[in-house]
């Protein structure tokens, strides 16, 4: 953990000082406890060096180490990920990606730490399994969004309005939306798509790239209850809807209400337009869901 220049750069670029200080305290705990480090380091170094196996294996060992030494699991998971930053950096460079893309991608770490503080009250990471894609350098941040190659798995072909047909087994570029706090404006979205196209077009013969996203953000009934003009609705409009599934429970409620997610619906905060709209919808007994959509992009515009 000593002299981790990637970590220091990340902490100095975008992290709130109080959060950065808490992370440094965690690192010091590990550096100052030889017995803890003797058990932690081999597990973390092994996965950072060879991340081809399931990340669940080292994470289970990390959990056991945390229990033994009385360290919060989420905090130790954060240190596990921080330990891998230098090797992640190397793999990004090996793929010809500049440092700017690496640091833009690793802003995801800041987002996840803030989510953990908000939802769990702990400086750490509560979704460490998500980071296998970054250890392997298969998911990249380009502007507002993160992207990775994926395989279309639906049994039914989907024909986009531009004439491109997506079939089972075809490649597409999957979009992830980290909680960076940056509004999903037209300018921000298109700038991200253009940057991603420049990297991913090589996998599509230099022609149009098919992008896709599966998220609560694409829930098809949003147009019934979200205020007109919201950027979420504009983001939805980028996609041609493939399908949507509803559920009895709203698994993504924490993404909207954070620490208040477990409150009764009638006590949910209504301090933003999104929270107010969702609180009303949930109080009315309506279901929520996740939508999946696709669009084709030619490098400048959505087709």
WOJOUR-V622156 format. One record per residue. BURIAL is + if it has 24 or more other C-alpha atoms within 12 Angstrom, else -. Layout:
BEGIN
burial->BURIAL
burial->BURIAL
END
This chain:
BEGIN
burial->+
burial->-
burial->-
burial->-
burial->-
burial->+
burial->+
burial->-
burial->-
burial->+
burial->+
burial->-
burial->-
burial->+
burial->+
burial->-
burial->-
burial->-
burial->+
burial->+
burial->-
burial->+
burial->+
burial->+
burial->-
burial->+
burial->+
burial->-
burial->+
burial->+
burial->-
burial->-
burial->-
burial->-
burial->-
burial->+
burial->+
burial->-
burial->+
burial->+
burial->+
burial->-
burial->+
burial->+
burial->+
burial->+
burial->+
burial->+
burial->-
burial->-
burial->+
burial->-
burial->-
burial->-
burial->+
burial->-
burial->-
burial->+
burial->+
burial->-
burial->+
burial->+
burial->+
burial->-
burial->+
burial->+
burial->-
burial->-
burial->-
burial->-
burial->+
burial->+
burial->+
burial->+
burial->+
burial->+
burial->+
burial->+
burial->+
burial->+
burial->+
burial->+
burial->+
burial->+
burial->+
burial->+
burial->+
burial->+
burial->+
burial->-
burial->+
burial->+
burial->-
burial->-
burial->-
burial->-
burial->+
burial->-
burial->+
burial->-
burial->+
burial->+
burial->+
burial->+
burial->+
burial->+
burial->+
burial->+
burial->+
burial->+
burial->+
burial->+
burial->+
burial->+
burial->+
burial->+
burial->+
burial->+
burial->+
burial->+
burial->-
burial->+
burial->+
burial->+
burial->+
burial->+
burial->+
burial->+
burial->+
burial->+
burial->+
burial->+
burial->+
burial->+
burial->+
burial->+
burial->+
burial->+
burial->+
burial->+
burial->+
burial->+
burial->+
burial->+
burial->+
burial->+
burial->+
burial->+
burial->+
burial->+
burial->-
burial->+
burial->-
burial->-
burial->-
burial->-
burial->-
burial->+
burial->-
burial->+
burial->-
burial->-
burial->-
burial->+
burial->-
burial->+
burial->-
burial->-
burial->-
burial->+
burial->+
burial->+
burial->+
burial->+
burial->+
burial->+
burial->+
burial->+
burial->+
burial->+
burial->-
burial->-
burial->-
burial->+
burial->-
burial->+
burial->-
burial->-
burial->+
burial->+
burial->-
burial->+
burial->+
burial->+
burial->+
burial->+
burial->+
burial->+
burial->+
burial->+
burial->+
burial->-
burial->-
burial->-
burial->-
burial->-
burial->-
burial->+
burial->+
burial->+
burial->+
burial->+
burial->+
burial->+
burial->+
burial->+
burial->+
burial->+
burial->+
burial->+
burial->+
burial->+
burial->-
burial->-
burial->+
burial->+
burial->-
burial->-
burial->-
burial->-
burial->+
burial->+
burial->+
burial->+
burial->+
burial->+
burial->+
burial->+
burial->+
burial->+
burial->+
burial->+
burial->+
burial->+
burial->-
burial->-
burial->-
burial->-
burial->-
burial->+
burial->-
burial->-
burial->+
burial->+
burial->+
burial->+
burial->+
burial->+
burial->-
burial->-
burial->+
burial->-
burial->-
burial->-
burial->+
burial->-
burial->-
burial->+
burial->+
burial->-
burial->-
burial->-
burial->-
burial->+
burial->+
burial->-
burial->+
burial->+
burial->+
burial->-
burial->+
burial->+
burial->-
burial->-
burial->-
burial->-
burial->+
burial->+
burial->+
burial->+
burial->+
burial->+
burial->+
burial->+
burial->+
burial->+
burial->+
burial->+
burial->+
burial->-
burial->-
burial->+
burial->-
END
